[in-house]
Structures are given as structure tokens and as C-alpha cells.
Amino acid sequence: MAGYPSEASASIARLAADRRVHQAFQWMHLQEPRILEWQTQLVGIPAPPFGEGPRAEWLCARLRELELQDVCIDSAGNVLATRRGAGQGKQVLLSAHIDTIFPAATPVAPALRGSRLAAPGACDNGAGVAAMMAVAAAMRHAGIAAARDIVFAGNVGEEGEGDLRGMRRLYGERADRVEAHVVLDGAGDASAVTQALGSQRWRVTVRGPGGHAWTDAGRPNPIAILSRAIHRFSGVTLPDAPRTTVNVGTIAGGTAINAIPESAAASFDLRSTEREQLIRLEVELHRAVEDAALAAAQGQRPETMGLRWSVEKIGDRPAGRLAADAKLLELLRAVDRHLGIRTELRVASTDANIPLSLGVPAVSLGAGGTAGGIHTHAEWYDARGRESALKRILLLVLAACGA
């Protein structure tokens, strides 16, 4: 392992000196208007969780125009395409999620002014998908055939309750074939996510008989019970290390101010860099809900009062990390040294959670430019400075292929 830094630097130096790589860089420099146009078209196609089909069809058409092979949409809705390499064996995967956080009814009207694109999803993940397309187009323009096959994936299921279903489908069939995986997500060109933040998402539902606020007073109130459970759970002690967080994201229930509700529900997001903490919090959540229900029953059996509850897991993102001596990390650092970028390693929950949890070398990178208002209707992306990130991505992918 000690030889990796010098080997990595030599590999990047050879790549950067290659005439074809220079041609690819030149394409990226001259074709920014085309890349931004792709991004604008993509963002204009709604892609809510579990509704990514129209955007997937659009991406398939563009990847066919870039003369990639085996372009298809798999059973999960992922868009897949391959650029054949010179050798056989394992593949390098370059991916960007095509779904957005926004529900189907969200108005989407991309506004492009100069280098600035404003629209829901303009950056997350319009920037990532556009960068993936740019890498494929630059390689085609320069006639670059890497040492391994490069699989381009526009995957689904990264946002909301998608629970990384696109990545789970990909690795369900090809985990043993992936040499390395580069994920593109959002803006920026200096940070790299190398540690996957584990998370679990739960929906707690409390049900009761309901009734009239006056004539049926005294019946168990699901909103009150759920509120008591939230209060109890919010008091659970969290460690400073490993960093662990809890959040109540949504709460709903009831039909009228003068009616005892028949049901109430809340969603919980639990996060930690260590799975043991998530297991502990899962136990505490179940305990908080059960204790709140028993307290409301006042010594009676809850079911005799028509009281029921459920704690349902609706998301599970596994934790993982890229080893400090991983070859992919040394290659990234060598690329960043060559480009004058100071590598900033980060912890986050991304599509890289799946490969990292399986022991597959993976890293999640920004796609360049700057952005703001992420996950809001006022989201925006500015493409200025994107070129540096595109060079970074191309060099890393080629180096991961064995140049």
C-alpha cells in the first residue's frame, strides 16, 4: 500500500500528458453552452420519487446520441449505458441520480440567465447528470478507450423515500464486477464523500376509535399519544462521538378541531456514522411509542380501548467508509494535486452508501460550479468553474480504469 502515492501520481501524470485527454479537456472547455443546455432540458422534465420514467427516456435518447452501447432502462428504472474498454474483466461505474426531492405536482419552469440556471432540482441532481453526460461526450470526441468498460448510470431512488432502490438494484446484479464507483451529486469541485452516513427512517402510526370531542371525551387521542412518544424519544441522550442525530420530519392526523382523531402519524429520521447507534435508537423509538400508548390506557389493555400502533421502517441506508489506504482515494488525491485542488473528505448520505457498505471502493464528488437553495423551489446552479470538476472526474475515472 505504501507505493500507492507515487504510483498514483505517475499514473495521473501520464494521463494528463496524453493527447487524447487534452482533446477531451478542450471539448469540455468549448462545449459548456451545450452542457448547460442538456442540464436545462433535463431539469425541465419532472422526476419525482417513483416517477422518473420520462426523464429516464430523455437520458436514454441522449446517451444513444453519444454512441454508448447497451443503452437501456432496467427493472428499477435506472438508465444504463456502456463505453467499451480495451480490456476485459471488471467495470468502473460512473453514476448520477436522476430523481428529485420534489413531488409530482411541483411546477418546474427552468430559467436560464447566462451561466445561472434556476429551477427545482437545477443542482440536485441536474448538475450531476449533466457532468456525467459531459464526460461521455468528451471521451467520444477524443476517441478515448479506457482499459476497462465504463458503465454510465442515471439511477433512481436517491431522494425522499426512494431508499436507494436504484443502487440496490445495480449492486444486486453486479457487485462482484465493479472495480470502482464514482458518484456525481450536486455542485463543487473540492470535497469528496468517502464515509457513508448511515440512516434509518421510520413511520410511527397510532390509531384509536375516534369520536366527538365532547360526548366521547376520555377516549384515547392518537395525536396526544404520538406527541407524548415524540417528547419521550426527543429526550434520548445522543453521543458526541460517533455523531448521531434524530429528526421528526413530518406529523399528521385528525380531521376536525372538534373530533377526537382516529389516527396520527409521524416520520422519524435517525442518522449515525456507526450502525450500533442506529440499533440503539430503534429500540428507544419502539419503547417510547409503547410507553406512551400504555400511559394513555391508564392500566387497561390498550386493545380493549381500540388503541393500536405500528412502527414501520421506511428507509435504511447502510453506513460504510472508504479505507484510508484505498487505491481510489490515493488516485483522487493525485488528481487533486495535479489540478491544484485541496481534497476535503466528508461524511454524507449518498448513492455511495451502497457500494461502500459492500466493500466496493466508491467516492461521491460534486459536479462543479456553485449552487444554493438546495431542496427548495428557489434552487439554483451557476456553471462558472464547472470545467475544473469535469477534468477531475474524467482523470479519476480513467485512472480507476487502470489508465
N, C-alpha and C positions, 0 to 999 in steps of 0.2 A: 504493500500500500504506500510505502514511503516514496516510491518512484513516481506516483501519480502526478504531483505538481509539475515536475519538469517534463514528463511525458505529455501532460495536458497542454502546457504552454507551447511545446513543439508542435503538437497537433494543430492547435489554433493558428500558429504562425504559418504553417504550411497551407492551411485552408485560406487564410486571409490573403496569401500571395497568389492564389490560383486565379487565372484569368477569368474563368467562368464565374467564380464567386464575385469578382469585381463587376462582371456584367450584370449579375443578379442585383448587386448593390445599386448599380446605375439605374436599373429598371425601377427599383423601389424609390429612388430619388426623383425620377422624372414622372412617375405614374401616380403620385399622391392624389391628383384630382380623380383618377379612376377608382382608386381605393376608397376615397371618400364617397364617391357616387354609389359604389357597391354597398357601403355601410348605410347610406341614406335609404336605398331601396329595401335593404334587409329590415331596417328598423321600422319602415312603413308597413310591414306585414305583421299583424298581431301574432304573438306566440305565447299565450298564457299557459300556465302549467296544465299539462294533459291536452293542450290544444295547439301543438306545434306543427301540425301537418302542413298547412300552406307555406310556412317558412321553410320547412324541410324540402318541399317540392322546388321552391325557388333556388335553394342552395344546390340541390342535385343538378339543376339545369346549368348553373354557373360552373360547377366542378367538371361537368362534361365538356363545357366550352374550353376549360383549361387542360383538356386531353388527359385527365386522370382516368385510371382504369377501375373496373369493378364498382362503378358508382351505383349505390343502392340505398334503400331505406330498410333497416332491419325491423324485426317484430316489435321492438320497443319504440321505434320512431327515430332512431339515430340515423344520421346521414353518414355513409362511409364511402371512401374513395382511396385508391392506392396509387402511388408513384413507384413503379418498379425500380428496384435497386440492382446493382451489378452482381450481388452475391445472393446466396440462399441462407435460410435459417431464420433467425428471429427478426422481429419488426421493431421500428421506432414509431410511437404513436404521438401525433400532434392533434390536440383537440381543443374545442371551444364550445361551450354550451349555447344552444340556440333559443332556449326558453327565457322568458322574463318573469319578474315577480308579479306583474300586473294582471288582474282578472280580465276575462274576455270582453267586458263592456267598456274597458278603458279607451277613451278617444286617443288615437295616435295620428298626429299630423306633423311629421318631421319638418323642422325649419332649419335650413342651411344658410348661414351667412358667413361667407369667407371660409375659414377653416373650422368654424364652430357649428356643431350640429346639436339642436335641442329637440328632445323627444323622450318619452318614457322608454327606457332601455337603450338610449343612444350609446352609452358607455358599457353598461352591464346587460347584455354582453355583445352589443353591436361592434365594439372595438375589438374584442377577441376574435369574433368570426371574420371580420374584415382583415385582420392581421393574418389569420390562417390562410385565407384566400390569397393574400398578397405573397406569402411565402411560396405557395403552389405556383402562382403565376410567374414569379421571379425565377424559380427553378426551371420552369418550362421555357421561358425566354432565353435563359443562359445554357440550356441543354445539360443541366446537371443531373447525373445519375449517381445517387449515393451508393454506399457499399451495402446497404440493406434496404428492404422495402420500407417506405414511409406511408403509414396509414393516416389519412386526414379524417377526423371525425367531428361532425357537428352534432353533439349529443343533446339529449333531452334530460329533464328531470333534475336539474341542479337547484332550481329555485323552489321556494314555498314548500309544499308537501310532496314534491317530486321524489324526495328521499333518495336522490342519486340513482334513480332507476335506470337511466341510460348507461351510466358507468357500470352498474351491477350487471346489466345485460352484456356489455362488451367483455368484461372480465369473466363472466360465466362461461365464455366460449374460447377465450384467447389468453388467459392469464399466463400460461406457460410459453407463449410465443412473443411476449413483449420484452424487448431488451431495455427500453427506457421510455418514459412518457413525459411529454412537455404539455402542460395545460396552459391555455391562454384565457385570462379572465380580467376584464377591466382595463384601467389605464396604468401609466407609469412605466419606468424602464430600469429602476434600480433595485426594487425589492424582489424577493423570491420566497414563496411559501414552501418550506421544507419540513414543517411539522404540522400534521393534520390535527386540528382541534376536534375532539370527539363530541358528539352531541346526541341527546335523546329528546324526542318530542312526544308529549302525552296530551291526550284529551280526556278530561275528567267530566263525567256527566252524572248529575244527581236528579232522580225522578221521585215524584210524590203524587198523591191523589189530587192535589189542587183543590180549588174551591173558592167560595166567596169570602172576601176579606173580613166581613162581619159575622155572617152566620156560621162560617166554618172556621172561625178563629181558633187557633190551637193546633191545627193540623201542621205537620212538618213542612217548612218552607225551603224548597231546594236552593233558592238564592241565598238565604241566610246560612244554610248548611255549607254551601260551597264557599261562601265568604269566610266562614269560620275555618274551613280547611286551608284556604289560601293564607289566612293570617297565621295559622299554626305552621304551615310549611315555610312561610317567609322568615320565620324565626330560627330556622335551622342554621347552625354555625357552619360557615364556609371557610376552608383553609386559604391562607395566603399563597401557599405553595403545596401542591400544584394549583395554579389558578383555576378557580371553579366559580361558575355563575349560574343563577337561576332567574327566569323571567316568566311572568304571566303575560302572555301576548294578547289574548282575546278573552272576553267573557260575555255571555249572552244568556237570556232566559226571560220568561214571563210574557204575558200578553196584554195586561192592563194594570193600571195602578191599584184598582180595587179587586184584583183577583190574586189568590194565592197561586203562584206559578206551578205548573205540572212538571217543569224541568228547568235545569240551568246547566250550562256547560262552560268550561274554561280550557284554554290551551296553555301548556307549560313547555318552556324551552330550557333544558339543562345542558350545560357545557363544561367540559374539563379537558385538560391535556392528559389525564390519566383515567382509564376506564373504571378503576376501583371506586373513584369518587362518584361516577355516574350510577354505579350499582348501589352505593350507599344512599344517594338521593332518591333513587327509585323506591327503595324500601321506606324512606321517610315520607314520600308522597302518598304511598298506599296507606301508611299509618295515619297521616294527617286526615285523609278523607274518611277512613273508617272511624277514627275517634270523633270527628265532627258529626257523623251520622249517629253514632251511639249516644252522644250527648243530646242530640235532638230527640232521640227516642225516650229519654228520661227513664231508663231502667226497663223498658219494654223491648220486645224483639222488634227490630226495625221493620221486618217484612210484614208484621201484623198491622202496621200503620200505613202500609202501602209504600214504604220507603225503599228505594233501590238505588244503587250507584255502580259505576264502572270506571275503571282506569285503563284506557286503551292506548297502546303505543302506536303513534302515527309517523314516527321517523326515528332512524337510528343511523347516525354517521360514525363509523369507527375511527378511532384515533390511530396514529402511526407517525413515524418520522423517518426522514432520510438519514442514513448513517453519516456521521461526521467524516468518515474516510471513504464515502461512496465516490466512485469514479465520476458519476454525473455531476456531483457537487464540485469536484475539482475542475471538471471541464467548464462549468458555469463560471467559476472564479477566474479561470484562464481567459475566457471570453470577455469578462468584465474588465480584467486588467488590460487586455488589448484595446478595448473601446474606451477606457478611461472612466469606467463606471465603478462606484463603490458598492459592493454587494451588501445588501441589507436582508438578513434572513428573518423570516416572520413565521408566526403561528396563525393559522386561519382554517376555516372550514370551506373546502373547495372540492371540485371533482377529484383532486389528487388524493383525497381521503381513501378512496377505494384501492388504488394501486399501492399506496404506502402501507395500508393495513395488511396487504397481501405480500409485502416484501419486495414489490416491484419498484425499482428506482424511479422516482417521479418528482417533479417540481412544478409549481404553478407560478407563472410570470405575468406581469402586466403587458399590455399590447401597445404601450407608448402613449404620448400625448398627455393631456390633463383632463380632469373631469370634476363634476360637482353635482349635488342634488341626487346622489345615487338612491334608487328605490323610491323616488318621488316623481310626481308629474312634471316637476321642473328640472329633471335630469338633463345634463348637457355634457358634450365631449368636444374638446378642441384638439385637432390633429397636429398642431405645431409640435415638432420634436418627435413625431412618430417614427421617423427614419432610424433613429438610434436603436429603438426597441426592435424594429424589424431585422436589423443587422444582427442584433443579439440573439434573436430567436433562430434565424437561419444558421448562424455559426454553431449554436448549441445543438440543433437538430442534426446537422451534418457531422459534427464531432461525435455525437452519440451513436451515429450510424457506423462509426469507425472511419470517418472521412472517406 
